[in-house]
Amino acid sequence: MRQLRRIPAGLLTLLLWIATCAVGLLEIYLLQEMALRIYVRFGSDYYSGVNIRNVVVLILALLYIAFAVGTGEYHYGRFGQRNSWRLFGWTIAVQLAILVLCYVV
């Protein structure tokens, strides 16, 4: 009977993890565009800004892979526990802050 209770928590954890990973991919695009806008806004050359944008994408892609694998493993071992939900809360809060920041800048 205890296994049956863990199935909804596991499914919710999987869906939330997939959603946070999808939002993370969107934020890679938004952050690289924001970096380019900031660079060009200060009067710099657009084409050198494109090179900086490419470096930003590389760094964000590496961070994204670490995020996806790390949180996936963390939630797999702790789904349904308080620590897992707390990490989801922090993840969603940081992602919302990045989204707000991208639309403000």
N, C-alpha and C positions, 0 to 999 in steps of 0.2 A: 504494500500500500504506500510505503514511503517513496518508492520509485515513481509512482504515478503523480505524486505532488511535485516532483522535481522536473517533470517534463514541461509544464508551462513556464517555469522559471528559466529552464534551458532554452526554450524557444524564444522567449522574450529577450534573453541575453544575446542570442544569436542575431535576432532582428535589430536590436539596438547597436550591436557591434557592426553589422553590415551598414546600417544607416550612418554611424559615425565615420566609418571608412569612406562612404560615398561623399559625405560632406567634406572630408579631408581632401579628396580629389578635387572637388570644386574650389576649395580654398587654395590649393596650389595654383590654379589658374588666376584666382583673384589676387593673390599676393604677388605673383610675378608681374601682373599688370599694374598693381599699385607701386611696385618698385620702379617700373619703367616710368610711370607718371611722375613720381617724386624726382627721379633723375632728370627727366626732361624739363620739369617745372623750374628747376634751378638754372636753366639756360644752357644745359649741356647738349651735346650732339646726340641726335636720336640713334644713330647707328652704333655709337659706342654704348649707348644705353641698352641696345639689343643684346650686346655681349654680356653686359651685367645681368640682364634678365635671364639669359641662358645659364649663367652661373647660379643665380637664385633658384631656377627650376631644378638644377642638379642637386643643390643642397636640400631643397624642400622634398624632392623625390626620395633622397636617402632618409630624411627624417620621417617621411610618410611610411616607408617600408619598415623602419624600426618601430613606429607607432602601431602599424597594423599587426605586425608579428608579435610585438610585446604585449599589446592589449588583448590580442586573441588568446595568447597563452595564459595570460593572467586571468581572463574571464573563464577560460575553459577549466582551469583548476579551482576557481572560486565562485562559479555561478550560483546565484541564489543567496549568497552571503552578503553581509553588510559592506565589506570592503569592495566588492565588485560594484555594488550600486553607488558607492561613494566615488569610485573612479569614473563611472559613467556620468555622475553629476559634475565632476571637475572637467571631464572631457567636453561635455555639452556646453558648460559655461565658457571654457576657453574658445571653443569653436564659435559660439555666439559673439563673444568679444571680438574675435577676428573678423567676423562678418560685419559687425557694426563699424569697426575701424576701417574696413575696406570701403564702405559706403560713405564714410565721413571724409576720408582723405581724397 
